[in-house]
Amino acid sequence: MPETPDKSLRQIEQSASFSFCTSHNTPHCSEFHPHFEHWQRWHQMVVPQSPKQLTVKEFATVPPEQDMCAVVPTLKPEKYSYETSRSSCNTFKYTNLEETALTRLKLLLLLKLLKLLLKLLLLKLLLLLKLLLLLKLLLKLLLLLKLLLLLKLLKLLLLKLLLLRLLRLLFRLLRLKLRLLRLLLRLLRLFKLLLRLFSELLKLLRLLRLLLMLLLKLLLLKLLLKLLRLLLKLLLLKLFQLELLDHWLLDAISIDEEEDVAIPLLTEHSAD
């Protein structure tokens, strides 16, 4: 096999960067370094006695005369230097590392593309879900709007029914008012009739009063006439008594003889 130039080794060293060798306690180099599998293959080809996957500590402590193609890191304060022996590495193709790196890059790109596609699909699914949610929300909003419209229609119908009932009640009240007005008119007419009757009764009472006054006056006149008659009678009696007294005085002697005749005469005069 041809001898490997320094450029490929530098590329390997630069690409490897060996940051996994900062501490010797790390469990496996493959967890931190992407090219450790190729180094392990070289190790298995050169040293078939150790086919296992080496840890960092084991890899760092392999002697160079046993594993001539292994890179042995030596710890320095801020930088690592790598010692290699190129004399015994002529039987290995370093081009395998470049091809595998390219395939790995392609695979990584494909994986990234697949991840991007998956992300796009997920985004599309999320968008579809969001669209579905929006459609559901729109449907709910439409249902709510329909319900609101129905409620408004129901309210309008109820208001109309209430207005109709109110109108009916108003008409009934108007009818009742008309009836009351008619009754009031009748009562007014009756009251007028009563007033007329009272006026006529007053007139009658006045007439009766006048009649009573006249009757009283007549009675008074009658009484006066009677009194006058009595007075006249009394006067006549007194006159007659005076005449009798004169007779008695004149005829004192003959009074006893004519007593039986004078008494009936006096009774007749008193009766008149």
C-alpha positions in Angstrom: 0.0 0.0 0.0 1.3 3.5 -0.7 2.5 5.7 2.1 0.0 8.1 3.6 0.9 11.7 3.2 1.0 14.2 6.1 -2.1 16.1 4.8 -4.5 13.1 5.5 -3.1 12.7 8.9 -3.5 16.4 9.6 -7.1 16.2 8.3 -7.7 13.3 10.6 -6.2 15.0 13.5 -8.1 18.2 12.8 -11.3 16.4 12.3 -10.8 14.1 15.2 -9.8 17.0 17.6 -9.7 14.4 20.4 -11.5 16.4 23.0 -12.6 13.1 24.6 -9.1 12.7 26.1 -9.4 15.5 28.5 -10.1 13.0 31.2 -9.2 9.3 31.3 -12.4 8.3 33.2 -14.8 8.6 30.3 -16.5 5.3 29.7 -16.4 5.0 25.9 -14.7 7.2 23.3 -17.5 6.5 20.8 -19.9 8.6 22.9 -17.8 11.7 22.3 -15.6 11.2 19.2 -17.2 10.4 15.8 -14.1 8.8 14.3 -13.2 6.5 17.1 -14.8 3.4 15.3 -12.3 3.8 12.5 -9.4 4.0 15.0 -10.8 0.9 16.6 -10.9 -0.9 13.2 -7.3 0.0 12.7 -6.4 -1.3 16.1 -8.3 -4.5 15.4 -6.5 -5.0 12.1 -3.0 -4.2 13.4 -3.4 -5.9 16.8 -5.9 -8.8 16.6 -5.3 -9.8 20.2 -7.5 -6.9 21.5 -10.8 -7.0 19.5 -12.8 -5.3 22.3 -13.8 -1.6 22.3 -11.2 0.3 24.2 -11.9 2.9 26.8 -10.1 6.2 26.9 -7.8 5.0 29.6 -7.0 1.8 27.8 -6.5 3.5 24.5 -4.2 6.1 26.0 -2.0 3.4 27.7 -1.4 1.2 24.7 2.4 1.1 23.9 3.3 2.4 20.4 5.4 -0.7 19.5 2.2 -2.9 19.9 -0.2 -0.6 18.2 1.8 1.4 15.6 -1.2 3.1 14.0 -2.8 4.3 17.2 -2.6 7.9 18.2 -1.3 8.2 21.7 -2.3 11.5 23.4 0.1 13.0 25.9 -1.4 15.4 28.3 0.0 19.0 28.2 -1.2 22.1 30.1 -3.4 23.6 27.4 -2.8 21.6 24.2 -2.6 18.0 23.1 0.2 16.6 20.8 -0.1 13.4 18.9 2.8 11.0 18.2 2.4 8.6 15.4 4.8 6.0 13.8 4.2 6.0 10.1 6.6 3.1 9.3 4.3 0.3 10.1 1.1 1.9 8.8 1.8 1.4 5.1 -0.5 -1.7 4.9 -3.7 0.3 5.6 -5.7 2.4 3.3 -6.3 5.9 4.8 -8.9 6.6 2.0 -11.4 4.4 3.9 -11.7 7.1 6.5 -12.5 9.8 4.0 -15.1 7.6 2.3 -16.7 6.7 5.5 -16.6 10.4 6.6 -18.4 11.3 3.3 -21.0 8.6 3.7 -21.4 9.7 7.2 -21.9 13.3 6.1 -24.3 12.1 3.5 -26.2 10.1 6.0 -26.2 13.0 8.4 -27.5 15.3 5.7 -30.1 12.7 4.8 -31.0 12.4 8.5 -31.2 16.2 8.8 -33.4 16.3 5.7 -35.6 13.6 7.1 -35.8 15.4 10.4 -36.7 18.6 8.5 -39.3 16.7 6.5 -40.6 15.2 9.7 -40.7 18.6 11.2 -42.5 19.9 8.1 -45.0 17.1 8.3 -45.4 17.7 12.0 -45.9 21.4 11.3 -48.4 20.5 8.6 -50.2 18.2 11.0 -50.2 20.9 13.6 -51.5 23.4 11.0 -54.2 20.9 10.1 -55.0 20.4 13.7 -55.2 24.1 14.2 -57.3 24.4 11.1 -59.6 21.7 12.5 -59.7 23.5 15.8 -60.5 26.7 14.0 -63.2 25.0 12.1 -64.6 23.6 15.3 -64.5 27.0 16.8 -66.1 28.5 13.8 -68.8 25.8 13.9 -69.3 26.5 17.6 -69.5 30.2 16.9 -72.0 29.6 14.2 -74.0 27.5 16.5 -73.8 30.2 19.2 -74.9 32.8 16.6 -77.8 30.6 15.6 -78.7 30.2 19.2 -78.4 33.9 19.8 -80.6 34.5 16.8 -83.1 32.0 18.0 -83.1 33.6 21.4 -83.6 37.0 19.8 -86.4 35.7 17.7 -88.0 34.1 20.8 -87.6 37.4 22.7 -89.2 39.2 19.8 -92.1 36.7 19.7 -92.5 37.0 23.5 -92.5 40.8 23.2 -95.1 40.6 20.5 -97.3 38.3 22.5 -96.9 40.6 25.5 -97.8 43.6 23.3 -100.8 41.8 22.0 -101.9 41.0 25.5 -101.4 44.5 26.6 -103.4 45.8 23.7 -106.2 43.4 24.6 -106.1 44.6 28.1 -106.2 48.2 26.9 -109.2 47.5 24.8 -110.9 45.9 27.7 -110.1 48.8 29.8 -111.4 51.2 27.2 -114.6 49.2 27.0 -115.0 49.3 30.7 -114.3 53.0 30.7 -117.0 53.5 28.1 -119.4 51.5 30.1 -118.5 53.5 33.2 -119.0 56.7 31.2 -122.4 55.5 30.1 -123.3 54.7 33.7 -122.1 58.1 34.8 -124.2 59.7 32.1 -127.2 57.8 33.3 -126.4 58.7 36.9 -126.2 62.3 35.9 -129.5 62.1 34.2 -131.0 60.5 37.2 -129.4 63.2 39.3 -131.0 65.8 37.1 -134.3 64.2 37.5 -133.8 64.1 41.2 -132.9 67.7 41.3 -136.1 68.5 39.3 -138.1 66.4 41.7 -136.5 68.2 44.6 -137.2 71.5 43.1 -140.8 70.5 42.6 -141.0 69.1 46.1 -139.7 72.4 47.3 -142.3 74.2 45.3 -144.9 71.9 46.8 -143.5 72.5 50.3 -143.7 76.2 49.7 -147.3 75.8 48.6 -148.0 73.6 51.6 -146.4 76.2 53.8 -148.6 78.8 52.3 -151.6 76.7 52.7 -150.7 75.9 56.2 -150.2 79.6 56.9 -153.5 80.3 55.4 -155.1 77.6 57.4 -153.4 78.9 60.5 -154.7 82.3 59.7 -158.1 81.0 59.2 -158.0 79.1 62.4 -156.7 82.2 64.1 -159.5 84.2 62.6 -162.0 81.6 63.8 -160.5 81.7 67.2 -160.7 85.4 67.2 -164.2 85.3 66.1 -165.0 82.9 68.8 -163.2 85.0 71.3 -165.1 88.0 70.1 -168.3 86.1 70.4 -167.4 85.1 73.9 -166.5 88.6 74.7 -169.7 89.9 73.3 -171.6 87.3 75.3 -169.6 88.3 78.4 -170.4 91.9 77.7 -174.0 91.0 77.2 -174.0 89.1 80.4 -172.4 92.0 82.2 -174.9 94.3 80.7 -177.7 92.1 81.6 -176.4 91.7 85.1 -176.2 95.4 85.3 -179.7 95.7 84.2 -180.7 93.1 86.7 -178.9 94.9 89.3 -180.8 98.0 88.4 -184.0 96.0 88.5 -182.9 94.6 91.8 -182.2 98.0 93.1 -185.4 99.3 91.8 -187.6 96.5 92.7 -185.9 95.1 95.8 -189.2 94.3 97.2 -190.6 92.3 94.3 -187.4 90.2 93.7 -188.4 87.4 95.9 -191.7 87.1 94.3 -190.5 87.0 90.7 -187.3 84.8 91.4 -188.8 81.8 89.7 -189.6 83.7 86.6 -186.2 85.5 86.3 -183.9 82.5 86.5 -185.1 80.7 83.3 -185.0 84.0 81.5 -181.3 84.3 82.6 -180.6 80.8 81.4 -182.1 81.5 78.0 -180.0 84.7 77.6 -176.8 82.8 78.6 -177.6 80.1 76.0 -178.0 82.8 73.3 
